[in-house]
Amino acid sequence: MKAFVAGATGETGRRIVRQLVDRGIPVRALVRNVETARSILPTEVELVTGDVLQRDQLEAAIADCTVLFSATGAKPSFDPTQPYKVDLEGTKNLVDAAKAKGIEHFVMVSSLCVSKFFHPLNLFWLILVWKKQAEEYLQKSGLTYTIVRPGGLKNDDNSDVIVMSSADTLFEGSIPRTKVAQVCVESVFQASAKNKVVEIVAKSDVTQKSFEELFATVA
């Protein structure tokens, strides 16, 4: 197994990279600035320069990788086209390149509530709308996938327990990014995670389950 990570220097992406490295999985990270990435990512990570908006760069960047993690996302901006370009067009480019290179499993970090049009996050240039369309593009691609929809993201980890549910069943809650990364990485090892949309939050008052149990309970 060799992992390709898009959005590797983002807050969630860098945690996915760390989880992969800790498990001894070789990682190639797609970055826009090598110098910045070197200051963020573990030294053993292979860096390749590119942009998800430049489709022609992606196949060469993916090269011999076998699994792909997409943790990209538009950053707050005054440019109303950013969420459309990054969250939809960028993901479509990754999906197309992944198909061309025979990627075995595509893991996409999305968001809770993508199916709710009248959600406050859509005030940010319809970001949930574009994420949902990106999900649908991946689902129709023929690739093996896992779509992970986390609740509100926290940078600091805690001892709360991961709660996992089927699509469009969780509408509130938060989760540390480290736990999101754990779910993403585990999904490529769990047969029951294939071709599923999973929604995740973390709670303090629930019983802990194994990842095998969590994925198996999602329809």
PLY file of the C-alpha trace (Angstrom):
ply
format ascii 1.0
element vertex 219
property float x
property float y
property float z
element edge 218
property int vertex1
property int vertex2
end_header
0.00 0.00 0.00
1.14 3.51 -0.81
-0.99 6.52 0.07
-1.51 9.73 -1.86
-2.81 12.62 0.25
-4.33 15.75 -1.27
-4.75 18.66 1.14
-1.85 17.21 3.12
-0.79 20.45 4.81
-4.29 21.34 5.99
-5.29 20.77 9.59
-7.05 17.48 8.85
-4.73 16.40 6.03
-1.59 16.65 8.13
-3.20 14.42 10.76
-4.08 11.84 8.10
-0.45 11.91 6.99
0.73 11.39 10.57
-1.63 8.43 11.07
-0.34 6.82 7.87
3.30 7.37 8.79
2.72 5.97 12.27
1.37 2.80 10.65
4.42 2.48 8.44
2.55 3.27 5.21
4.56 5.17 2.57
3.00 8.57 1.84
3.21 10.91 -1.12
1.74 14.33 -0.31
0.42 16.75 -2.90
1.54 20.24 -1.87
1.71 23.66 -3.44
4.75 24.85 -1.49
7.47 22.32 -0.66
9.21 24.58 1.85
6.01 25.12 3.82
5.16 21.43 3.66
8.60 20.44 4.97
7.95 22.50 8.08
4.60 20.77 8.68
4.89 17.14 7.58
7.10 14.28 8.81
10.49 14.08 7.11
9.84 10.63 5.62
6.89 11.88 3.55
7.52 12.20 -0.18
6.42 15.61 -1.48
5.13 16.33 -4.95
4.18 19.80 -6.13
0.78 20.27 -7.71
-2.70 21.69 -7.49
-6.03 19.86 -7.60
-7.27 22.51 -10.02
-4.60 21.47 -12.54
-5.94 18.16 -13.82
-2.92 17.47 -16.03
-0.59 17.41 -13.00
-2.46 14.84 -10.99
-1.87 11.55 -12.79
1.90 12.00 -12.70
1.65 13.06 -9.06
-0.34 9.96 -8.07
2.09 7.69 -9.98
2.39 4.35 -8.13
0.11 5.14 -5.17
-2.68 2.65 -4.46
-4.99 4.53 -2.08
-5.96 8.21 -2.14
-7.08 10.52 0.66
-8.72 13.81 -0.24
-8.72 16.31 2.61
-8.96 19.39 0.42
-11.33 22.25 1.13
-11.82 25.87 0.24
-10.53 28.36 2.78
-12.60 31.40 3.79
-12.23 33.92 1.00
-13.90 36.87 -0.66
-13.78 34.89 -3.91
-17.27 33.37 -4.36
-15.92 30.79 -6.82
-13.44 29.19 -4.39
-15.74 26.53 -2.87
-17.00 25.58 -6.32
-13.49 25.31 -7.73
-11.78 23.55 -4.81
-14.57 21.43 -3.32
-16.24 20.37 -6.56
-13.92 20.82 -9.54
-10.79 19.92 -7.55
-12.41 16.74 -6.24
-13.64 15.81 -9.73
-10.08 16.19 -11.01
-8.80 13.91 -8.26
-11.48 11.32 -8.99
-10.71 11.34 -12.71
-6.98 11.01 -12.08
-7.58 8.25 -9.51
-9.61 6.29 -12.06
-6.93 6.72 -14.70
-4.25 5.45 -12.29
-6.26 2.51 -10.93
-6.52 3.75 -7.34
-7.92 0.93 -5.18
-9.68 3.05 -2.54
-10.60 6.76 -2.54
-11.29 8.33 0.86
-12.96 11.74 0.83
-13.37 14.07 3.80
-16.68 15.86 3.38
-18.94 17.46 5.99
-21.96 16.80 8.14
-25.20 18.35 6.82
-24.21 18.45 3.15
-27.78 17.49 2.25
-29.29 20.47 4.09
-29.47 23.37 1.66
-30.68 25.86 4.27
-27.64 25.41 6.47
-25.59 28.40 7.70
-22.42 26.98 6.11
-23.99 27.50 2.69
-23.70 31.21 3.32
-20.03 30.57 2.56
-20.63 30.49 -1.19
-22.74 27.28 -1.12
-19.85 25.18 0.15
-22.07 22.28 1.28
-23.81 22.20 -2.09
-20.50 21.74 -3.87
-19.28 19.13 -1.37
-22.48 17.13 -1.91
-22.06 17.26 -5.69
-18.45 16.15 -5.28
-19.63 13.19 -3.18
-22.09 12.20 -5.89
-19.40 12.41 -8.56
-17.19 10.04 -6.56
-20.08 7.66 -5.90
-20.86 7.42 -9.61
-17.21 7.03 -10.64
-16.93 3.28 -10.20
-14.09 3.70 -7.70
-14.16 1.99 -4.33
-14.75 4.83 -1.88
-15.41 5.89 1.67
-16.92 9.32 2.25
-16.34 10.63 5.78
-18.65 13.40 6.98
-17.35 14.84 10.25
-19.17 17.23 12.54
-17.62 20.49 13.74
-13.84 20.10 13.65
-11.63 20.62 16.69
-7.86 20.94 16.50
-7.29 19.57 20.00
-7.83 15.88 20.65
-9.85 14.63 23.63
-10.99 11.39 25.24
-14.48 11.44 23.72
-15.64 8.34 21.85
-16.28 8.22 18.11
-19.93 7.88 17.12
-20.58 6.74 13.54
-23.86 6.77 11.68
-25.32 6.47 8.18
-25.75 9.35 5.74
-28.12 12.14 6.73
-28.74 10.91 10.27
-26.41 13.15 12.32
-27.00 16.88 12.22
-25.02 18.27 15.14
-21.94 17.58 17.20
-18.20 18.00 16.93
-15.12 15.82 16.66
-11.35 16.28 16.97
-9.49 16.23 13.66
-7.23 13.46 14.97
-10.25 11.18 15.27
-11.37 12.13 11.76
-7.93 11.11 10.51
-8.18 7.80 12.37
-11.51 7.02 10.72
-10.15 7.93 7.29
-7.09 5.72 7.61
-9.00 2.82 9.17
-11.48 2.86 6.29
-8.91 1.42 3.88
-8.35 -1.54 6.19
-12.00 -2.35 6.91
-13.96 -4.28 4.29
-17.20 -2.97 5.78
-16.13 0.64 5.06
-16.15 0.19 1.29
-18.62 2.23 -0.74
-20.19 3.86 2.30
-20.94 7.38 3.50
-20.25 7.62 7.23
-21.11 10.50 9.51
-18.99 10.95 12.63
-19.00 12.98 15.82
-17.45 12.33 19.23
-19.30 12.06 22.55
-18.31 11.47 26.13
-21.36 9.46 27.21
-21.28 6.49 24.84
-19.66 3.06 24.86
-16.54 2.69 22.77
-16.69 0.35 19.78
-13.99 -1.03 17.53
-13.64 0.43 14.05
-14.83 -2.87 12.65
-18.03 -2.57 14.69
-18.49 1.10 13.79
-18.26 0.61 10.04
-20.34 -2.58 10.14
-23.30 -0.75 11.72
-23.51 1.79 8.89
-25.93 0.89 6.13
0 1
1 2
2 3
3 4
4 5
5 6
6 7
7 8
8 9
9 10
10 11
11 12
12 13
13 14
14 15
15 16
16 17
17 18
18 19
19 20
20 21
21 22
22 23
23 24
24 25
25 26
26 27
27 28
28 29
29 30
30 31
31 32
32 33
33 34
34 35
35 36
36 37
37 38
38 39
39 40
40 41
41 42
42 43
43 44
44 45
45 46
46 47
47 48
48 49
49 50
50 51
51 52
52 53
53 54
54 55
55 56
56 57
57 58
58 59
59 60
60 61
61 62
62 63
63 64
64 65
65 66
66 67
67 68
68 69
69 70
70 71
71 72
72 73
73 74
74 75
75 76
76 77
77 78
78 79
79 80
80 81
81 82
82 83
83 84
84 85
85 86
86 87
87 88
88 89
89 90
90 91
91 92
92 93
93 94
94 95
95 96
96 97
97 98
98 99
99 100
100 101
101 102
102 103
103 104
104 105
105 106
106 107
107 108
108 109
109 110
110 111
111 112
112 113
113 114
114 115
115 116
116 117
117 118
118 119
119 120
120 121
121 122
122 123
123 124
124 125
125 126
126 127
127 128
128 129
129 130
130 131
131 132
132 133
133 134
134 135
135 136
136 137
137 138
138 139
139 140
140 141
141 142
142 143
143 144
144 145
145 146
146 147
147 148
148 149
149 150
150 151
151 152
152 153
153 154
154 155
155 156
156 157
157 158
158 159
159 160
160 161
161 162
162 163
163 164
164 165
165 166
166 167
167 168
168 169
169 170
170 171
171 172
172 173
173 174
174 175
175 176
176 177
177 178
178 179
179 180
180 181
181 182
182 183
183 184
184 185
185 186
186 187
187 188
188 189
189 190
190 191
191 192
192 193
193 194
194 195
195 196
196 197
197 198
198 199
199 200
200 201
201 202
202 203
203 204
204 205
205 206
206 207
207 208
208 209
209 210
210 211
211 212
212 213
213 214
214 215
215 216
216 217
217 218
